[in-house]
Amino acid sequence: MSIAKSPILGPPNGEKRVLLHSCCAVCAGAIMATLQESGIAVTVLFYNPNIHPRQEYEIRKEENKRFAAKLNIPFIDADYDPQHWLTRIKGLELEPERGARCTVCFDLRLERTALYAYEHGFTVFTSSAGISRWKNLTQVNESGLRVATRYPGMTYWTYNWRKQGGSQQMIELAKREQFYRQDYCGCVYSWRETAQRRKAQGRIVV
């Protein structure tokens, strides 16, 4: 699958295998295609216990799974574990988006990714979360770098997926593939902030 102006990428340390933590098909789609076009053997891991409600989680997962199958990319379903996520973020419910709650959330999801990478022979992993306009790229990368130190020889790839037209490629591919376009990050608290913003703007809250 070709995406206009996709850069040819080279992972750290000359590696040719990368484990990609995906938050959704919209964010991960262009990254998956670009990695594949660069001759990199990419495997997608979907671990997002933060997503609320369950129906939303299933929609995002199945779309990502379908696109991975289209590209013949291995897809790892790490299953849904919302109670674990709620336990980890306890006390941070009132934190704003991009605050301390998001740091704990990234840590949790990337901890699981790094563990899978270590157990299955990957030495490089990365995440699609940093391409999203909802998230702070530095915050995502700091979590990835932090959890990578727990495993010998493990590297978190801090590539800026937004640059060299990455954000535009993401949008174009999402339109072409007719991906479901969510309007909040995923957790019940980000949904709350979106609902409050809609209400303030006089828009319908569902």
N, C-alpha and C positions, 0 to 999 in steps of 0.2 A: 504494500500500500504506500503510495507516494503522497507526501505533504510538501507543498511548495516551500523552497528555501530552508529545508530542514538541515541543520548543521551535522557534519560527521563528527561523532563524539568518540572520545577515548577515556575510559574509566581510569581511576587511579591505579598506579602500579602496573599498568599494561594489562590489567585483567580483561577477560573476554566474557565473564559471567557476572551478572548483576541481579540481585534480588530487589525488586521494586515494591515498596509498601504503597498500596493504592487506597485512596480515600473514596474515589468514585470514578466512573468511566469518563466523565467530563474532564476531570483534572488529569487522569492518567492516560487517556487515549493517545494524545499526541506524543507523550513521552514514550509510551510503549512502541509506537510506530517508528519514532526517531531512533530509539535504541536498536530496534530490529534492522532498520536501514543502515545503521552504522556497523553491522556485523556483530552485534553484541547479543549473546544468549541471555535473554531476559526472562525471569520468572516473576510472576505477580503474586503477592501475598495480600489478601484482603482480611484485615483485622481492625474492626472499627466498632467496639462495643459502646461507643459514645452515641451512635446514631439512634435517634428517636423519632417516631415510634417504630415498632418492629416492621410494619408495612413499608416504611421509608427505607429501612435497612435492606429489606429484601429487594426492593426496586433497584437500589443502587448496586447491590451485589450482583444481581442477575444481569443487569446491563453490562457491568464490567466483565462478568464471566462470558457473556455472549461475544463481546468484542475480542476478548482474549482467544476464544475458540476460532473466530474469524481470521485472526493473525497466526493461529497455531502456536500460541504462547501458553506455556504451563500456568495454570491458575490454582493457587492454594487458598482454600476456604478455611480460615482459622476459626470460624464459627462465631456465634453471637454470645457475648458474656456481659450484659449490661449491669448486672449486680456488682461485678468486680469493679467496673468503671465507677459506679456510684459510690462504692466504698473508698476508692482511691481519691475521689474529688470531694469527699465529705468535708464540710467547713468552708468550701470555696464556691458554694452555690451562688453567692451574690457578686462574685468577681465579674468584671466586664470582659467582653471578648478581647482576646489578645493579652489577657492578664494571667495571674498565677494558675487559674484553673486550666487554661489552655496548655501551659507548660507541663502540668501533671498529665494531661491527656496525651500530649505528644510523647512524653516519657513512657507512658504505659504502652502505647501502640508500637513505638519503635523498640522498646524492650523486647516485645514479642517477636518483632521482625528480626532483630539482631540474634535472638536465641535460635530462631529457625535457620538463619544464615549459618550460624556456627555449627548447628547440628547436621547441616546438609552440605557442608563443604564450600559455601560461599565465603569470600573474603571482602566483598564490597556490597553494600546495600545503600539504598536511597529511598526517598519518599516523594510522592506526587503532591503532598499537602502544601509545599512551598510555592506552587504555581498559582494557587488560589488567591483571588483578591481579598478573600475573607481573612487570610492569615498573614502573620509576620514571618517572612522568610528567615530572618536571623533567629527567631525563636524556634522554628522548626529545626534549623541546622544545629543549633546549640544542643537540642535534645538528642539529635542523631549522633553528634560527636561525643556527648556524654555517655550514652549507652554503649557505644562502640568500644570504649576503653575497658569494658568488662570482659572482653573476649580477645585473647591473643591473636595478633595478625589481622584483626578486623578493622575495616575502614568504612566510615560513613562518607558518601560522596556528596559534597556540598554544592554541586552544580546548580547554577541559577537557571531553572527551567523557564523563567519568564523572558530571558534575554534572547537576542537573535530571532525575534519574531515568535518566540515560544507561546506567548499569551494569545497572539492572533491565530497561530496554528491550532491552539486548543479550541478557540471559538469556532473556527472554520470546520474542524473535524467533528465537533459536537453537533453542528448544524447538519453536516453531511450525513452523519450516522443517526441523526434525529434522537440524540440522547435526551433523556429526561433532565430538565434543568431546574435544580432545586434553588430556592432563594434564601437558604440559611445553611450554616456550616454543617449541622447535623444533630447536635445535642439538644436536649429539651430547653437548656438555658439560652442557647443561641436562637432557638425558635421563639423563646419568650421575648428576646430583644427585637427580633424581626417583627413580631406581633405588635409590640409597643410602638415601634417606628411606623408601622402601617396605620395604627390607630391615630397617631399624632398627625399623620398626613391625610387623614380622612379616608383611608383605603379600607377595603373589606378585610377583616381578620377571620381566618378559617381555622 
